[in-house]
Amino acid sequence: METNVEFLPETLDYLEELVTKLYQMGYFSWLDTSQKYVDDLYYDIKNNLPVKHHKPAPPYFDRYGTGMFYASFKKNRNTTYYAFFTKYLVNGETIYLVRYVSNNHMIAKYL
């Protein structure tokens, strides 16, 4: 069975905005370093989401889609990102549609 990980356009927009936000907030001294950090997050989700342990998303996250799951992606000692997604089976292929991404600093109280 094949798997494919896709992202909603607004989720990709969030990741693009995250590059600038992390740089402007001083988490990275160079825009290139911030871009690499976000690229690594994107590729980690894209390549590893299907094999990650996942849990049903709490009702708070229904605003991004119903019947979702989430998986965690630890980036460093202090920060873990969460990818919220829906799974679909289409013509024998499992599609993981990433609907929302955020980190523990923003959403921990809702998990």
N, CA, C and O atoms as a printed pandas DataFrame, in Angstrom:
     atom_number atom_name residue_name chain_id  residue_number  x_coord  y_coord  z_coord
0              1         N          MET        A               1    0.845   -1.179    0.000
1              2        CA          MET        A               1    0.000    0.000    0.000
2              3         C          MET        A               1    0.889    1.242    0.000
3              4         O          MET        A               1    1.843    1.333    0.773
4              5         N          GLU        A               2    0.574    2.175   -0.856
5              6        CA          GLU        A               2    1.333    3.409   -0.971
6              7         C          GLU        A               2    0.799    4.458   -0.009
7              8         O          GLU        A               2   -0.372    4.435    0.368
8              9         N          THR        A               3    1.671    5.373    0.380
9             10        CA          THR        A               3    1.251    6.493    1.218
10            11         C          THR        A               3    1.742    7.790    0.595
11            12         O          THR        A               3    2.751    7.825   -0.110
12            13         N          ASN        A               4    1.011    8.840    0.871
13            14        CA          ASN        A               4    1.355   10.148    0.344
14            15         C          ASN        A               4    0.990   11.190    1.400
15            16         O          ASN        A               4   -0.099   11.136    1.971
16            17         N          VAL        A               5    1.877   12.120    1.659
17            18        CA          VAL        A               5    1.623   13.190    2.615
18            19         C          VAL        A               5    1.459   14.489    1.837
19            20         O          VAL        A               5    2.348   14.900    1.090
20            21         N          GLU        A               6    0.316   15.124    2.022
21            22        CA          GLU        A               6    0.000   16.392    1.363
22            23         C          GLU        A               6   -0.298   17.444    2.423
23            24         O          GLU        A               6   -0.649   17.108    3.554
24            25         N          PHE        A               7   -0.159   18.711    2.061
25            26        CA          PHE        A               7   -0.403   19.833    2.970
26            27         C          PHE        A               7   -1.458   20.751    2.370
27            28         O          PHE        A               7   -1.440   21.022    1.169
28            29         N          LEU        A               8   -2.385   21.234    3.210
29            30        CA          LEU        A               8   -3.306   22.267    2.750
30            31         C          LEU        A               8   -2.505   23.523    2.413
31            32         O          LEU        A               8   -1.463   23.767    3.022
32            33         N          PRO        A               9   -2.973   24.327    1.449
33            34        CA          PRO        A               9   -2.242   25.561    1.107
34            35         C          PRO        A               9   -2.028   26.477    2.311
35            36         O          PRO        A               9   -0.967   27.088    2.436
36            37         N          GLU        A              10   -3.022   26.580    3.201
37            38        CA          GLU        A              10   -2.848   27.456    4.362
38            39         C          GLU        A              10   -1.808   26.915    5.341
39            40         O          GLU        A              10   -1.201   27.684    6.087
40            41         N          THR        A              11   -1.604   25.627    5.345
41            42        CA          THR        A              11   -0.566   25.042    6.193
42            43         C          THR        A              11    0.814   25.370    5.618
43            44         O          THR        A              11    1.746   25.678    6.361
44            45         N          LEU        A              12    0.933   25.302    4.309
45            46        CA          LEU        A              12    2.193   25.692    3.666
46            47         C          LEU        A              12    2.460   27.186    3.875
47            48         O          LEU        A              12    3.604   27.591    4.082
48            49         N          ASP        A              13    1.403   28.002    3.823
49            50        CA          ASP        A              13    1.554   29.440    4.090
50            51         C          ASP        A              13    2.087   29.669    5.502
51            52         O          ASP        A              13    2.968   30.503    5.711
52            53         N          TYR        A              14    1.547   28.926    6.469
53            54        CA          TYR        A              14    2.010   29.050    7.855
54            55         C          TYR        A              14    3.503   28.744    7.946
55            56         O          TYR        A              14    4.245   29.475    8.602
56            57         N          LEU        A              15    3.944   27.676    7.299
57            58        CA          LEU        A              15    5.358   27.305    7.360
58            59         C          LEU        A              15    6.233   28.382    6.727
59            60         O          LEU        A              15    7.318   28.671    7.231
60            61         N          GLU        A              16    5.772   28.978    5.627
61            62        CA          GLU        A              16    6.537   30.058    4.997
62            63         C          GLU        A              16    6.623   31.273    5.922
63            64         O          GLU        A              16    7.682   31.889    6.045
64            65         N          GLU        A              17    5.514   31.615    6.568
65            66        CA          GLU        A              17    5.501   32.749    7.495
66            67         C          GLU        A              17    6.357   32.465    8.725
67            68         O          GLU        A              17    6.925   33.383    9.318
68            69         N          LEU        A              18    6.447   31.194    9.107
69            70        CA          LEU        A              18    7.233   30.802   10.264
70            71         C          LEU        A              18    8.711   31.124   10.071
71            72         O          LEU        A              18    9.399   31.479   11.028
72            73         N          VAL        A              19    9.197   31.004    8.850
73            74        CA          VAL        A              19   10.601   31.322    8.560
74            75         C          VAL        A              19   10.914   32.752    8.989
75            76         O          VAL        A              19   11.874   32.991    9.720
76            77         N          THR        A              20   10.105   33.692    8.534
77            78        CA          THR        A              20   10.319   35.104    8.850
78            79         C          THR        A              20   10.083   35.386   10.328
79            80         O          THR        A              20   10.838   36.130   10.954
80            81         N          LYS        A              21    9.045   34.797   10.874
81            82        CA          LYS        A              21    8.704   35.034   12.281
82            83         C          LYS        A              21    9.842   34.584   13.210
83            84         O          LYS        A              21   10.220   35.318   14.123
84            85         N          LEU        A              22   10.378   33.399   12.983
85            86        CA          LEU        A              22   11.467   32.890   13.827
86            87         C          LEU        A              22   12.709   33.785   13.723
87            88         O          LEU        A              22   13.404   34.022   14.711
88            89         N          TYR        A              23   12.968   34.269   12.519
89            90        CA          TYR        A              23   14.115   35.169   12.321
90            91         C          TYR        A              23   13.875   36.511   13.015
91            92         O          TYR        A              23   14.747   37.002   13.731
92            93         N          GLN        A              24   12.703   37.103   12.807
93            94        CA          GLN        A              24   12.396   38.412   13.397
94            95         C          GLN        A              24   12.345   38.368   14.921
95            96         O          GLN        A              24   12.669   39.354   15.583
96            97         N          MET        A              25   11.940   37.231   15.475
97            98        CA          MET        A              25   11.864   37.115   16.930
98            99         C          MET        A              25   13.225   36.786   17.549
99           100         O          MET        A              25   13.347   36.691   18.770
100          101         N          GLY        A              26   14.236   36.616   16.712
101          102        CA          GLY        A              26   15.587   36.414   17.210
102          103         C          GLY        A              26   15.952   34.976   17.542
103          104         O          GLY        A              26   16.979   34.726   18.174
104          105         N          TYR        A              27   15.121   34.029   17.122
105          106        CA          TYR        A              27   15.470   32.623   17.371
106          107         C          TYR        A              27   16.632   32.187   16.488
107          108         O          TYR        A              27   17.371   31.264   16.830
108          109         N          PHE        A              28   16.787   32.865   15.340
109          110        CA          PHE        A              28   17.894   32.586   14.432
110          111         C          PHE        A              28   18.527   33.902   14.024
111          112         O          PHE        A              28   17.830   34.891   13.799
112          113         N          SER        A              29   19.855   33.912   13.927
113          114        CA          SER        A              29   20.580   35.121   13.558
114          115         C          SER        A              29   20.570   35.362   12.055
115          116         O          SER        A              29   20.787   36.485   11.599
116          117         N          TRP        A              30   20.318   34.311   11.289
117          118        CA          TRP        A              30   20.354   34.402    9.832
118          119         C          TRP        A              30   19.049   33.859    9.268
119          120         O          TRP        A              30   18.525   32.850    9.740
120          121         N          LEU        A              31   18.536   34.536    8.261
121          122        CA          LEU        A              31   17.309   34.081    7.603
122          123         C          LEU        A              31   17.506   32.699    6.981
123          124         O          LEU        A              31   16.590   31.876    6.975
124          125         N          ASP        A              32   18.716   32.450    6.454
125          126        CA          ASP        A              32   19.012   31.137    5.854
126          127         C          ASP        A              32   18.868   30.015    6.884
127          128         O          ASP        A              32   18.364   28.937    6.568
128          129         N          THR        A              33   19.308   30.272    8.105
129          130        CA          THR        A              33   19.237   29.264    9.166
130          131         C          THR        A              33   17.790   29.007    9.557
131          132         O          THR        A              33   17.400   27.866    9.804
132          133         N          SER        A              34   17.000   30.063    9.611
133          134        CA          SER        A              34   15.579   29.920    9.908
134          135         C          SER        A              34   14.890   29.118    8.796
135          136         O          SER        A              34   14.052   28.261    9.075
136          137         N          GLN        A              35   15.246   29.398    7.544
137          138        CA          GLN        A              35   14.671   28.669    6.406
138          139         C          GLN        A              35   15.023   27.184    6.493
139          140         O          GLN        A              35   14.170   26.330    6.251
140          141         N          LYS        A              36   16.266   26.876    6.835
141          142        CA          LYS        A              36   16.686   25.474    6.941
142          143         C          LYS        A              36   15.911   24.759    8.053
143          144         O          LYS        A              36   15.504   23.609    7.888
144          145         N          TYR        A              37   15.712   25.433    9.171
145          146        CA          TYR        A              37   14.964   24.864   10.299
146          147         C          TYR        A              37   13.545   24.487    9.863
147          148         O          TYR        A              37   13.069   23.389   10.151
148          149         N          VAL        A              38   12.882   25.407    9.169
149          150        CA          VAL        A              38   11.506   25.153    8.728
150          151         C          VAL        A              38   11.494   24.101    7.614
151          152         O          VAL        A              38   10.604   23.250    7.583
152          153         N          ASP        A              39   12.462   24.148    6.709
153          154        CA          ASP        A              39   12.555   23.113    5.671
154          155         C          ASP        A              39   12.718   21.733    6.299
155          156         O          ASP        A              39   12.083   20.770    5.869
156          157         N          ASP        A              40   13.572   21.639    7.320
157          158        CA          ASP        A              40   13.783   20.360    8.011
158          159         C          ASP        A              40   12.481   19.876    8.660
159          160         O          ASP        A              40   12.173   18.684    8.628
160          161         N          LEU        A              41   11.719   20.805    9.250
161          162        CA          LEU        A              41   10.429   20.448    9.842
162          163         C          LEU        A              41    9.482   19.917    8.763
163          164         O          LEU        A              41    8.840   18.882    8.944
164          165         N          TYR        A              42    9.403   20.630    7.649
165          166        CA          TYR        A              42    8.536   20.216    6.539
166          167         C          TYR        A              42    8.903   18.811    6.054
167          168         O          TYR        A              42    8.030   17.954    5.914
168          169         N          TYR        A              43   10.185   18.576    5.800
169          170        CA          TYR        A              43   10.609   17.275    5.287
170          171         C          TYR        A              43   10.454   16.168    6.331
171          172         O          TYR        A              43   10.190   15.018    5.978
172          173         N          ASP        A              44   10.613   16.501    7.597
173          174        CA          ASP        A              44   10.384   15.518    8.661
174          175         C          ASP        A              44    8.925   15.076    8.644
175          176         O          ASP        A              44    8.628   13.884    8.715
176          177         N          ILE        A              45    8.017   16.045    8.549
177          178        CA          ILE        A              45    6.585   15.707    8.489
178          179         C          ILE        A              45    6.289   14.931    7.206
179          180         O          ILE        A              45    5.648   13.880    7.252
180          181         N          LYS        A              46    6.743   15.432    6.083
181          182        CA          LYS        A              46    6.473   14.818    4.776
182          183         C          LYS        A              46    6.973   13.372    4.710
183          184         O          LYS        A              46    6.291   12.499    4.173
184          185         N          ASN        A              47    8.157   13.125    5.252
185          186        CA          ASN        A              47    8.770   11.800    5.124
186          187         C          ASN        A              47    8.430   10.839    6.251
187          188         O          ASN        A              47    8.474    9.625    6.054
188          189         N          ASN        A              48    8.093   11.356    7.431
189          190        CA          ASN        A              48    7.945   10.475    8.591
190          191         C          ASN        A              48    6.544   10.391    9.180
191          192         O          ASN        A              48    6.293    9.548   10.041
192          193         N          LEU        A              49    5.633   11.239    8.742
193          194        CA          LEU        A              49    4.286   11.213    9.311
194          195         C          LEU        A              49    3.639    9.830    9.250
195          196         O          LEU        A              49    3.040    9.407   10.238
196          197         N          PRO        A              50    3.735    9.111    8.137
197          198        CA          PRO        A              50    3.072    7.806    8.077
198          199         C          PRO        A              50    3.586    6.779    9.093
199          200         O          PRO        A              50    2.871    5.831    9.418
200          201         N          VAL        A              51    4.799    6.949    9.595
201          202        CA          VAL        A              51    5.344    5.960   10.535
202          203         C          VAL        A              51    5.335    6.452   11.977
203          204         O          VAL        A              51    5.713    5.720   12.892
204          205         N          LYS        A              52    4.906    7.688   12.176
205          206        CA          LYS        A              52    4.858    8.257   13.529
206          207         C          LYS        A              52    3.656    7.722   14.299
207          208         O          LYS        A              52    2.594    7.465   13.731
208          209         N          HIS        A              53    3.850    7.561   15.597
209          210        CA          HIS        A              53    2.725    7.242   16.476
210          211         C          HIS        A              53    1.805    8.453   16.470
211          212         O          HIS        A              53    2.264    9.588   16.603
212          213         N          HIS        A              54    0.507    8.214   16.317
213          214        CA          HIS        A              54   -0.418    9.346   16.318
214          215         C          HIS        A              54   -1.615    9.058   17.206
215          216         O          HIS        A              54   -1.955    7.911   17.496
216          217         N          LYS        A              55   -2.239   10.155   17.625
217          218        CA          LYS        A              55   -3.383   10.091   18.533
218          219         C          LYS        A              55   -4.531   10.885   17.929
219          220         O          LYS        A              55   -4.308   11.753   17.084
220          221         N          PRO        A              56   -5.765   10.596   18.355
221          222        CA          PRO        A              56   -6.891   11.428   17.906
222          223         C          PRO        A              56   -6.726   12.859   18.428
223          224         O          PRO        A              56   -6.330   13.072   19.574
224          225         N          ALA        A              57   -7.031   13.817   17.585
225          226        CA          ALA        A              57   -6.930   15.227   17.977
226          227         C          ALA        A              57   -8.071   15.590   18.922
227          228         O          ALA        A              57   -9.208   15.173   18.703
228          229         N          PRO        A              58   -7.785   16.355   19.960
229          230        CA          PRO        A              58   -8.840   16.816   20.865
230          231         C          PRO        A              58   -9.869   17.688   20.124
231          232         O          PRO        A              58   -9.556   18.266   19.083
232          233         N          PRO        A              59  -11.087   17.779   20.659
233          234        CA          PRO        A              59  -12.150   18.550   20.003
234          235         C          PRO        A              59  -11.777   20.005   19.695
235          236         O          PRO        A              59  -12.293   20.573   18.733
236          237         N          TYR        A              60  -10.900   20.614   20.485
237          238        CA          TYR        A              60  -10.487   21.991   20.227
238          239         C          TYR        A              60  -10.022   22.177   18.784
239          240         O          TYR        A              60  -10.234   23.241   18.202
240          241         N          PHE        A              61   -9.397   21.166   18.204
241          242        CA          PHE        A              61   -8.807   21.270   16.878
242          243         C          PHE        A              61   -9.788   20.963   15.747
243          244         O          PHE        A              61   -9.401   20.963   14.578
244          245         N          ASP        A              62  -11.050   20.701   16.083
245          246        CA          ASP        A              62  -12.067   20.454   15.052
246          247         C          ASP        A              62  -12.237   21.658   14.134
247          248         O          ASP        A              62  -12.773   21.523   13.034
248          249         N          ARG        A              63  -11.794   22.819   14.566
249          250        CA          ARG        A              63  -11.872   24.022   13.722
250          251         C          ARG        A              63  -11.030   23.868   12.459
251          252         O          ARG        A              63  -11.237   24.595   11.486
252          253         N          TYR        A              64  -10.087   22.932   12.464
253          254        CA          TYR        A              64   -9.232   22.695   11.300
254          255         C          TYR        A              64   -9.666   21.474   10.500
255          256         O          TYR        A              64   -9.128   21.216    9.424
256          257         N          GLY        A              65  -10.626   20.728   11.010
257          258        CA          GLY        A              65  -11.136   19.542   10.341
258          259         C          GLY        A              65  -11.584   18.522   11.368
259          260         O          GLY        A              65  -11.041   18.470   12.472
260          261         N          THR        A              66  -12.554   17.723   11.019
261          262        CA          THR        A              66  -13.051   16.721   11.962
262          263         C          THR        A              66  -12.398   15.372   11.692
263          264         O          THR        A              66  -11.930   15.088   10.589
264          265         N          GLY        A              67  -12.384   14.559   12.729
265          266        CA          GLY        A              67  -11.806   13.219   12.595
266          267         C          GLY        A              67  -10.308   13.232   12.395
267          268         O          GLY        A              67   -9.750   12.342   11.755
268          269         N          MET        A              68   -9.656   14.245   12.945
269          270        CA          MET        A              68   -8.212   14.364   12.750
270          271         C          MET        A              68   -7.415   13.586   13.789
271          272         O          MET        A              68   -7.917   13.178   14.836
272          273         N          PHE        A              69   -6.159   13.407   13.445
273          274        CA          PHE        A              69   -5.149   12.825   14.321
274          275         C          PHE        A              69   -4.021   13.838   14.425
275          276         O          PHE        A              69   -3.977   14.815   13.678
276          277         N          TYR        A              70   -3.104   13.593   15.365
277          278        CA          TYR        A              70   -1.902   14.421   15.421
278          279         C          TYR        A              70   -0.702   13.565   15.786
279          280         O          TYR        A              70   -0.821   12.533   16.446
280          281         N          ALA        A              71    0.460   14.026   15.334
281          282        CA          ALA        A              71    1.736   13.377   15.629
282          283         C          ALA        A              71    2.725   14.471   16.018
283          284         O          ALA        A              71    2.608   15.616   15.582
284          285         N          SER        A              72    3.698   14.100   16.843
285          286        CA          SER        A              72    4.663   15.092   17.328
286          287         C          SER        A              72    6.012   14.948   16.626
287          288         O          SER        A              72    6.419   13.859   16.222
288          289         N          PHE        A              73    6.689   16.095   16.498
289          290        CA          PHE        A              73    7.994   16.178   15.865
290          291         C          PHE        A              73    8.877   17.066   16.738
291          292         O          PHE        A              73    8.750   18.291   16.719
292          293         N          LYS        A              74    9.756   16.450   17.491
293          294        CA          LYS        A              74   10.620   17.179   18.429
294          295         C          LYS        A              74   11.748   17.844   17.644
295          296         O          LYS        A              74   12.489   17.182   16.917
296          297         N          LYS        A              75   11.866   19.158   17.801
297          298        CA          LYS        A              75   12.896   19.903   17.080
298          299         C          LYS        A              75   14.109   20.209   17.943
299          300         O          LYS        A              75   15.227   20.286   17.434
300          301         N          ASN        A              76   13.904   20.382   19.233
301          302        CA          ASN        A              76   15.017   20.612   20.154
302          303         C          ASN        A              76   14.520   20.348   21.576
303          304         O          ASN        A              76   13.398   19.881   21.774
304          305         N          ARG        A              77   15.352   20.646   22.545
305          306        CA          ARG        A              77   15.023   20.344   23.943
306          307         C          ARG        A              77   13.723   21.020   24.399
307          308         O          ARG        A              77   12.996   20.478   25.231
308          309         N          ASN        A              78   13.439   22.198   23.853
309          310        CA          ASN        A              78   12.296   22.969   24.321
310          311         C          ASN        A              78   11.080   22.981   23.394
311          312         O          ASN        A              78    9.981   23.339   23.815
312          313         N          THR        A              79   11.273   22.598   22.153
313          314        CA          THR        A              79   10.195   22.784   21.175
314          315         C          THR        A              79    9.833   21.493   20.459
315          316         O          THR        A              79   10.685   20.799   19.904
316          317         N          THR        A              80    8.548   21.199   20.491
317          318        CA          THR        A              80    7.976   20.096   19.743
318          319         C          THR        A              80    6.874   20.651   18.859
319          320         O          THR        A              80    6.011   21.394   19.327
320          321         N          TYR        A              81    6.900   20.292   17.580
321          322        CA          TYR        A              81    5.830   20.682   16.664
322          323         C          TYR        A              81    4.842   19.537   16.554
323          324         O          TYR        A              81    5.194   18.368   16.706
324          325         N          TYR        A              82    3.602   19.900   16.289
325          326        CA          TYR        A              82    2.525   18.924   16.133
326          327         C          TYR        A              82    1.894   19.117   14.768
327          328         O          TYR        A              82    1.532   20.232   14.393
328          329         N          ALA        A              83    1.765   18.029   14.030
329          330        CA          ALA        A              83    1.091   18.042   12.734
330          331         C          ALA        A              83   -0.272   17.389   12.920
331          332         O          ALA        A              83   -0.366   16.246   13.367
332          333         N          PHE        A              84   -1.317   18.117   12.577
333          334        CA          PHE        A              84   -2.694   17.632   12.665
334          335         C          PHE        A              84   -3.135   17.255   11.266
335          336         O          PHE        A              84   -2.968   18.029   10.323
336          337         N          PHE        A              85   -3.696   16.066   11.133
337          338        CA          PHE        A              85   -3.963   15.555    9.795
338          339         C          PHE        A              85   -5.191   14.644    9.761
339          340         O          PHE        A              85   -5.662   14.139   10.781
340          341         N          THR        A              86   -5.672   14.466    8.560
341          342        CA          THR        A              86   -6.754   13.528    8.284
342          343         C          THR        A              86   -6.196   12.466    7.350
343          344         O          THR        A              86   -5.412   12.769    6.450
344          345         N          LYS        A              87   -6.604   11.218    7.566
345          346        CA          LYS        A              87   -6.179   10.115    6.704
346          347         C          LYS        A              87   -7.324    9.734    5.776
347          348         O          LYS        A              87   -8.474    9.623    6.198
348          349         N          TYR        A              88   -6.990    9.536    4.505
349          350        CA          TYR        A              88   -7.955    9.098    3.506
350          351         C          TYR        A              88   -7.383    7.906    2.760
351          352         O          TYR        A              88   -6.170    7.802    2.579
352          353         N          LEU        A              89   -8.245    7.019    2.335
353          354        CA          LEU        A              89   -7.839    5.903    1.482
354          355         C          LEU        A              89   -8.438    6.153    0.112
355          356         O          LEU        A              89   -9.660    6.176   -0.040
356          357         N          VAL        A              90   -7.580    6.342   -0.895
357          358        CA          VAL        A              90   -8.024    6.639   -2.254
358          359         C          VAL        A              90   -7.339    5.666   -3.204
359          360         O          VAL        A              90   -6.118    5.682   -3.355
360          361         N          ASN        A              91   -8.139    4.823   -3.837
361          362        CA          ASN        A              91   -7.614    3.845   -4.812
362          363         C          ASN        A              91   -6.441    3.043   -4.250
363          364         O          ASN        A              91   -5.438    2.842   -4.934
364          365         N          GLY        A              92   -6.566    2.590   -3.013
365          366        CA          GLY        A              92   -5.533    1.772   -2.394
366          367         C          GLY        A              92   -4.346    2.555   -1.854
367          368         O          GLY        A              92   -3.402    1.962   -1.334
368          369         N          GLU        A              93   -4.378    3.865   -1.969
369          370        CA          GLU        A              93   -3.298    4.711   -1.464
370          371         C          GLU        A              93   -3.797    5.470   -0.233
371          372         O          GLU        A              93   -4.890    6.035   -0.240
372          373         N          THR        A              94   -2.978    5.475    0.823
373          374        CA          THR        A              94   -3.319    6.236    2.013
374          375         C          THR        A              94   -2.774    7.647    1.857
375          376         O          THR        A              94   -1.575    7.850    1.667
376          377         N          ILE        A              95   -3.675    8.615    1.941
377          378        CA          ILE        A              95   -3.313   10.029    1.845
378          379         C          ILE        A              95   -3.379   10.631    3.244
379          380         O          ILE        A              95   -4.397   10.522    3.927
380          381         N          TYR        A              96   -2.307   11.256    3.657
381          382        CA          TYR        A              96   -2.263   11.998    4.912
382          383         C          TYR        A              96   -2.348   13.472    4.529
383          384         O          TYR        A              96   -1.432   14.000    3.898
384          385         N          LEU        A              97   -3.429   14.137    4.902
385          386        CA          LEU        A              97   -3.610   15.541    4.577
386          387         C          LEU        A              97   -3.339   16.374    5.825
387          388         O          LEU        A              97   -4.133   16.376    6.766
388          389         N          VAL        A              98   -2.217   17.078    5.823
389          390        CA          VAL        A              98   -1.825   17.908    6.962
390          391         C          VAL        A              98   -2.637   19.195    6.899
391          392         O          VAL        A              98   -2.542   19.964    5.942
392          393         N          ARG        A              99   -3.441   19.413    7.946
393          394        CA          ARG        A              99   -4.364   20.542    7.982
394          395         C          ARG        A              99   -3.885   21.688    8.867
395          396         O          ARG        A              99   -4.319   22.829    8.705
396          397         N          TYR        A             100   -2.984   21.379    9.808
397          398        CA          TYR        A             100   -2.570   22.399   10.765
398          399         C          TYR        A             100   -1.257   21.962   11.387
399          400         O          TYR        A             100   -1.050   20.777   11.650
400          401         N          VAL        A             101   -0.374   22.917   11.622
401          402        CA          VAL        A             101    0.902   22.663   12.299
402          403         C          VAL        A             101    1.090   23.760   13.346
403          404         O          VAL        A             101    0.859   24.936   13.066
404          405         N          SER        A             102    1.503   23.379   14.534
405          406        CA          SER        A             102    1.820   24.344   15.576
406          407         C          SER        A             102    2.798   23.699   16.551
407          408         O          SER        A             102    3.164   22.533   16.402
408          409         N          ASN        A             103    3.218   24.474   17.551
409          410        CA          ASN        A             103    4.191   23.915   18.499
410          411         C          ASN        A             103    3.668   23.954   19.930
411          412         O          ASN        A             103    2.627   24.545   20.219
412          413         N          ASN        A             104    4.412   23.314   20.805
413          414        CA          ASN        A             104    4.003   23.192   22.211
414          415         C          ASN        A             104    3.864   24.537   22.903
415          416         O          ASN        A             104    3.079   24.663   23.842
416          417         N          HIS        A             105    4.605   25.541   22.463
417          418        CA          HIS        A             105    4.522   26.859   23.091
418          419         C          HIS        A             105    3.162   27.517   22.838
419          420         O          HIS        A             105    2.706   28.344   23.628
420          421         N          MET        A             106    2.522   27.142   21.731
421          422        CA          MET        A             106    1.258   27.757   21.347
422          423         C          MET        A             106    0.031   26.921   21.748
423          424         O          MET        A             106   -1.018   27.484   22.062
424          425         N          ILE        A             107    0.153   25.592   21.740
425          426        CA          ILE        A             107   -1.064   24.766   21.873
426          427         C          ILE        A             107   -1.006   23.725   22.968
427          428         O          ILE        A             107   -1.930   22.919   23.079
428          429         N          ALA        A             108    0.024   23.701   23.773
429          430        CA          ALA        A             108    0.158   22.642   24.799
430          431         C          ALA        A             108   -1.075   22.547   25.689
431          432         O          ALA        A             108   -1.481   21.446   26.062
432          433         N          LYS        A             109   -1.668   23.667   26.029
433          434        CA          LYS        A             109   -2.812   23.633   26.945
434          435         C          LYS        A             109   -4.037   22.961   26.328
435          436         O          LYS        A             109   -4.970   22.610   27.050
436          437         N          TYR        A             110   -4.053   22.775   25.016
437          438        CA          TYR        A             110   -5.206   22.161   24.359
438          439         C          TYR        A             110   -5.021   20.669   24.097
439          440         O          TYR        A             110   -5.959   19.989   23.679
440          441         N          LEU        A             111   -3.818   20.162   24.341
441          442        CA          LEU        A             111   -3.569   18.741   24.045
442          443         C          LEU        A             111   -3.864   17.837   25.205
443          444         O          LEU        A             111   -3.700   16.622   25.098
